[in-house]
Structures are given as C-alpha cells and as structure tokens.
Amino acid sequence: MAIRAGMHQMGGVLLEKLLNSDGGGYRGAHIACGQGHPAAFVGYRSKQVLTVLSAVNVLRAYYHCPSCQSGFLPKDQELDVEGSLSPGVRRMTGRVGGKESFEQGREDLQELAGVVVKQSLGRILGTSLRLLIPGHLSPTNLTHHWRSPAKQRSMRMNTK
C-alpha cells in the first residue's frame, strides 16, 4: 500500500505540472463568451481537483462577460472538470455508486484505487448517476430526485 500511495503522489505531482504547463489556459485579454460577446480576462483562479492519482491544484484563467454578467473558466471545459472531480474519478464513482451503497463504494474506491471521495460529494454524484443506469430508473426515483428545491420545501411544509 505504501508503494502505491507513493506512486500516486508522485504521479499527482507530475500531473499537476502538466496541467499547469499551459500558463492557466490564458487565451488573451479578450475572448468570446458562449453567446459570442467579448469577455475580458480578469485573473487566475486555483482549484483543487481530485484525480485517480491524487488531488491536484489547477490554475485556470477566469474571464468575465459584462453583457451576460457572468464569468467562465475555459480550462474547466477543456479538462471536463465538473465540481472538483476529474472525469476518471466521476466514472469510478458512478460505477461503484450504481452497484452498491455509497458507503461501500466509497470504501472500495479508497481500498482498491486509493481515491478518497468526501461523503457529501460522492453521495450526490452516486445518486445522480444511479438514475442513469437501466433498472434503477423508476417513477419513484425520478419524482424524488428531480423535484425542484422549491417543490421540496413546499412538500415538507405541507407534511407538518
């Protein structure tokens, strides 16, 4: 286990250097936003991403579009990073989350791959991905998991 942990740590250091070798994904002072408006470079944002090797810090260029009044980080899309999970960790979490309870899946990920997923994040991801697996899709799952927050609050108030 100690050798694997060391290799994962070393691999994580190398991966972090590789991911940051592009200078944060800076594309110039202005780039087009998703709607085609000019968005201005504001600065850099750092983010910790959990990968199959280890957690790595990724530097990303942040752009803001005054027309849309929103900001975006093109590098997140390029790397396919959602939240703080890499695509590999999302796939692993989805596979174990679709086959067993979250707690068992989390333990398996840690034991077999050395990946430590925080409880709240993994529970949300596992539940969401389980809905996409044949046999787990039912009207009960859909109505429970796809209610808007306002609808959920309303339902809680009506049951009191």
Phi, psi and omega in degrees: 000321182295324179293315179299316180299319178295319178293320177297317180296315179296317178297323178296320178297315179294318179298317179300318178296318179296314181296333181261003182289349180268012179069027178087005180080023179298129182243008180122175183293329180220138172221164179281138174281184180298338179262001179091001178281155177286127178247138184263143174291130181255316182168195181251147176235138177258147181215137175269127182240130176276120178247175179292345177269309180185180173282135179231151176263127182244128177269129184228138175286133181250129179241147179233134178256114179293330179293316180273347184055045178213158179248163178206159181235097185304329182295328177299319179291319180299320182274354182059043179266124175244126185063238180236024181246138175285164178302322180296316179291323177298317179295316180298315181296319179296320180294312181286327180293334180276348185247341184209175180296159181302313184299317178294318179297318179297317178296318179297317178300318181291317183288315186277327185239353182074017181264123180254111180257129178295146187303309186295318181292314181294322180297316180296312182294315180299317180296316181295316182289328180300328180294338182272353183270130179306139181094339178259353182269113179220161178303325179295314179299314183298312183291328180287314188272340185253016176286143176291155177304322180295319179296319179297317179297317180299318181294321179295320181293325182286342181267355182270000000 
